[in-house]
Amino acid sequence: MKAVPLPESVARRLDELGEVDLLVGIPSFNNATTIGHVVRAATAGFAKYFPQRRAVIVNSDGGSTDGTPDVVSSSEFATPDTILVSHQLTPVQKIVTPYHGIPGKGSAFRTIFAIAERLGAKACAVVDSDLRSITPEWMQLLLGPVLQGFDFVSPLYLRHKYDGTITNSIVYPLTRALYGREVRQPIGGDFGFSGRLASHYLTKPVWESNVARFGIDIWMTTTAIADGFKVCQAFLGAKLHNAKDPGSDLADMLVQVASSVFDLMSSYRERWAQVGGAEPVPLFGFPHGVGLEPVNVNVERMLGIFRGGARDLHEIWEKALAPETLATVLEVASSSREPFLFPEPLWVRVVYDFAVAYHRRVMPGEQLLRSLVPLYLGRTASFVLGTAGSSSDEVEAIIQGLADEYVRQKTYLSERWA
């Protein structure tokens, strides 16, 4: 295993620290306006819930030019948490370091894993640097289960019904069907994990792939489940961040996440072939209602891109989709039905067909997966139109129904894969 490069100053700092009990990693890139709040919440969480534990905050930065590392290094956090933090029996340490490798969250996490291993951390967590909803309780919910014997803590948030459409339409139901664990938000972004799982992650030869970019979250979750680590969920309330219209700016993320999911399918073929259903995992925290920010959706734009794809991507879709799937997709694209409908069973076949085509390398992976984007937007438009008047609970029931459809059609996937 190739050692993760660390600056000499950071290596010396690690030698000075020796060992720690708890580690929280924060990847960043130009997050000076938000990262201070995240550091304060983590520090207050250590003081409130783990005052006798040796704790460290690691900022793994991607070359910020707005002073983000300076905000983390500063100890001037004059907030209501200051009194609470003063009761921390063991001072919270901070390490600020650049990361190396492909620019992206995964490379930042790799540096955090390496520092966790070097410090012998027992319980670790990673949290996003732009969180506005993080509270000190997140430290208890992400680190506490690890100290009780769990290896991986996946977040559970309440989200707006149109936030997280890649998760809801592809990543969650597909991961559930493949690996048999009811982990609702496998690309949530904020995770707890054991030191031994951090070391396990470092042994994997994935750091020159899309895992180093957006693919890290699903890779962490799938690796923990498929390699037999002890998994649970923690309810963290709302995740307030800069949510995007699901019809805009998500192409790169979809390509990178889908490529990671499909690569993992090839790696863990023997594992998922043996799975027939889905089991719940333990939940920490108490689910409760929270205020959510609205997500604006441009349905007409999504439908335009989908129908444009049906017109312009026929040759690629012909290689990716089974003939009967393609024929039905083209019927849907040309239909004048109101409201527009992209049926769930068809969508599941599309995803499974693309997984098989990616596995068979029918064309370069990125070209293939970019052609999935219009199909995803068509399905998302159908979902938005079909749930316009639905409550959050009703939408969740629809998503669960889609997840069950993935399970029902898993035989179709296995037959095509073989």
N, C-alpha and C positions, 0 to 999 in steps of 0.2 A: 504494500500500500504506500503510495507516494505521500510524503508529509505535506501538510498544508502550510504554505509559507506565511510567516508572521514577522512583522518588523522586529528588529533587535530590541527596541525599547519595550515592546509588548512582551516579548519572551522574558526579558529581565523582570518585568512586572509580575508575570505569572510565577516566576521563581520566588519572588518575594512573598506572594500570597500563599504559596504552598498548596493547600487544599481548601475547598469550600463545600458547604452543604447544598446551597441553592444557587441557581444561575438563571437569570432572565436575559435573553438576547433580543435586541431591537435592531433590525435591519433598517437602513435609512438611505435616502438620497434627496437632498434639498427639502428637509422637513423641519426647518428651524422654528416655524410658527406653531407646530403641534407636538414635537417630541418632548418638550419640557413637561407638558402635562402627563405624558406617558411615564416618564422617569419619576415624576412626583408620585403618581399612583402606585407604581411598583415599589418605591421606597417606603411609602406609607403602609402598603400591604405587608412588606417584610416586618415592619415595626409592630403592626397590629397582630399578626398571626404567627410570626416566626421570630420573636425578639431574641431568642437565644441561638439562632442558627447563623452560621457564617454565610453571608450572601454577597453576590456580585452582580452588577448590571453590565452587560457587554453591548456596546454600540458598534455594529459592523456596518461601516459606511462605504458607499459606492462612489466617493469622490465629490461630495457636496461642495458647492461654492457659496452657500448662503450662511455659513457658520453653524450648521447643524452640530458637528462634533463639539464646538465650543459651548453650545447650550447644554449638552450632556455633561461635559466636564465641569461646568460651573456648579458650585454648591449653593448659589444664591437662589434658593427656592422659598421665597417668603409667601407661604400659603397657609390656609387653616390646617394643613397636614403637618406643619412644622412642629407643633407641640407634640403630636403623635410620634413623629419621627424621632424626637429627642428621647423617647423612651426605648429606642432600639438599643439593646444591651451590647450588641456587636455591630460596629459601624458598617454600613453598606459600602462596599467598594465599587469602583467604576473602572471599566477598561474601554477605551475608545481606540478603534483600529480600522484601517482600510482593509477591504477584502480584495483578493486577487482572483483572476479567472474571467469567465464570460460575465458581462454585466447582467446582473439580475438578482432576484431574491434568493434563488437557490445557492448561488456562490456566497452570498452573505451568510446564509445558514450554515454552509460548510465551515466557514471560519468559526462560527459560534459553536458548532459541534466539536471542532478541534480544541477550542479553548475549554469547553466543558470536560472533554476527555483529559486534557492536560491537568486540570484542576481537580479531577476526581469528583465532580459534582454528582450528588445523589439524585436530586430532582431539578429539572430544567423546564423552562418555558420560553417560547418566542411569541412576541406580540408586535403588531404593526405600529409603525411610527406616526401614523396619521389618525390614530384613534381619538375620537372625542368622547366616547362613551365608556372608556376603561375606568374602573374603580379599584380601590385597594382590595376589594373582595375577589377580584379576578386572580390575585396571587394565591389566595387560599384554594380557589376552585381549580386552578391549573396545576399547582404544585402539591396540594394536599393529597389528592388521590395517588400520586406517584410515591409519596412517603408512606402510603398505606399498602403499596405493593403493585400498583398498576404501572405499566410501561408507557402507555400512550393515552393522552387525554384529548379527545376531539371536542371542539367547541360546539355548543348548541345555542343559536341566537333566534330571537324573533326578528323576522325581516319583512319588509313590505312585499306584497304578493308579486310584484314585478321586479324585485331586486334578487339577483342570483339566478337568472334564468338558465345559465349554462349548468349550474349545479342541479337545478330542479328538473331539467329536461334530459340531461346526459349523465353527469358525473355521479349524482346520488343514486338514481335508479339502476344505472349500469354497475356501479361498485357493489351495491346491495345484492343484485342478482348474481354477480360473479363470485363474490367472496363470502356471502352469507352472513354479513353482520349489518345490523340496523344502525349505521352511522350516518346521521341525517345531513351533516354539512362537512363532507370530507375534504373540501378545499376552503374551509373557513378562514384560515390564515393565522389563527392564534392557537397554539397547541402547548400541552404539557408532555414531557417525555422523561424517561429515566436516563441516567448516565450510560447504562449499558446499551440502551437503544441508540443513543448518540454515537457511541463507538461502532455499533453495528452499521449505522448509516454510512460512516466514513469508509467502510470496507467495500462499498458498492462502486463499480466503475461507471458512474453516470454523470460525472461532473463536467463533461464536455458536450452534454446533450441538452435538450430543452428542460430537463430537470433543473438546470442551473438558472433558468428564467422563471416563467410562470408555472412550470410543471412541478415545482418542489412540493406543493401542498398535497396533491393527490398521490405523489410518489411516497411521501412520508406516511400517509394514512394506509395506502395499500401495502407497503412493505411491512408495516407494523402488524396488520391483520394477517397477511399471507405467510409471513415468517413466524407466526405463532406467538406473538407478544400479547400481553394482557391489555385489553383495550376497554376504555369507558368513554362516556361523554360528560361534559359539565355545562350546565345552563348559565350563560353569561349575560342574559338580558338582550338588550338591543345592541347592534353594532352600527354605530353612526360613523359614517365615512363618506367619501365623495362618490356616492352611487351614480351610475351612469345609465342613460337610456339604453336598454338592451339592444336597440337597433343601431347603436353607434359605437365606434372605436373598440369593438370587442373581437375583431377578426384575429389579431395577433394572439390574444389570450386564448381564443377558442382553438386555434391551430396548435399552440404549445400545450395546452391542457389535453386536448384530444390525442396528440402524439404521445404524450406521457402515458395516458390511460391505455392506448393501444399497444405501446411498447411493453407495458406491464402485463398485458394479456398474453403476449408471446412468452414472456419470462415465466409467468405463473400458470401456464396452460394446464399442467397436471393438477394444480391446486384447484382452479375454478371448475375444471371438468367434473370434479367429485362433489360439487356443492349443488344441493337441490332446492334450498329455501333460504330464509333469512331469520336469524335469531337476534333478539334485543341485546343490548349491552347495558351495564349498570350506568345510572345517571346520578350525578352529583349536582346539588343545587336544586332550587325549587322554581319550576316554571311559573311565570306570572306575566300578566299583561304589561306592556310598556308602550310608550309613545313612539311612533315610527314616522320617518320623514317620507314624503311622497316621492315616487319615481315617475317621471314623465316619459311617455312612450309614443313614438311616431309610427303608428301602424301602417300608414300608407307608404312610408319610405321602405319599411320592411317588405311589404307585399311587392313593391316595385322591384326590389333587388331579387326577391324570389322568382318573380315572373321573368325578369331579365336573365336569371340563371337558367331557367328552363329553355329560353331562346338561344343562349350563347354557350352553354356548357354541356350540350347534349352529348358530345363525343366523350367527354370525361365521365359524365354520369353513366354512360353506356358501359364503361370499363369498371365502374365502382359498384353499380347496382345490378341485382338480379333482373332479368328482363321483365318479369311481372311487376317488380317494385318500380322500375323506371316507368313502365306504362301507366301505373296508377299515379305516380308523381306528376307526370305530364297531364293527366286528366285533371288532377287537382289544380294545377297551375292555369289551365285553360278554362276552368269552370267559372260560370258567372253566379254561382250560388251565393246568396246573402243570408246570414253572414258567412264569410269565408271559413272553410273548415279543412284542416290538415289532420286526418284522424290519427289517434294514438297508435293503433296497431301498425299503420303505415310508417309512422315515425320510428318506431322500434325496429322495424325491418331495415329502414334506411341506416340507422346507427349500426346495426349488426352487419349489414352489407359493407359499410365503410370500414368497420373493424377488420373484416375478412380481406377486403381489397388492400388495406394498409399492411396486413400481415403477409400477403402474397407479393407485395411490392409491385403492383401492376403499373405504377408510375412513381415518380419522385414523391416522397411523403408530403412535403409542404404543398406541392401543386394539388395533390389529391385532397388534402384537408381544407385548403382554401375553397375548393369547390363545394365543401360541406356547408360553408357559411350561408349561402342563400337558402339552402334547405332548412337550416337552423332558424333563420329569420322567418321563413314561411311558417314553420311550426310554432314559433314564438308569437307571431301575429295571430294565429288561430287561437292560441292559449289566451292571449289578452282579450280578444273579442268574445271568447266563450266565458270569460270570468269577470267581465266588466262590472256586473252587479253582485258579485259573490263576496262573501265575508272571508276573512283570513282562514277560519276553520274550514269553510267550504272549499277554498282553494287548496288547502293542505290535503283534504280528502281526495281531490282530483289528482294531486301529485302522487299520493299513495296508490291510487288506481293505476297511474302510469307505471309506477315501480312494479306493481303486480303484473302488468303486461310484459315488462322486461323478463320477469321470471317465467311467465307462460311461454314466451317465445325462445327461451334459452335452448331448447332442443333444435330449433331452426338454426341458431348460431352454431351449435356443435356440429350439426350435419354439414353446414357450409364450410366451417373451419376445416373439417376433415377432408 
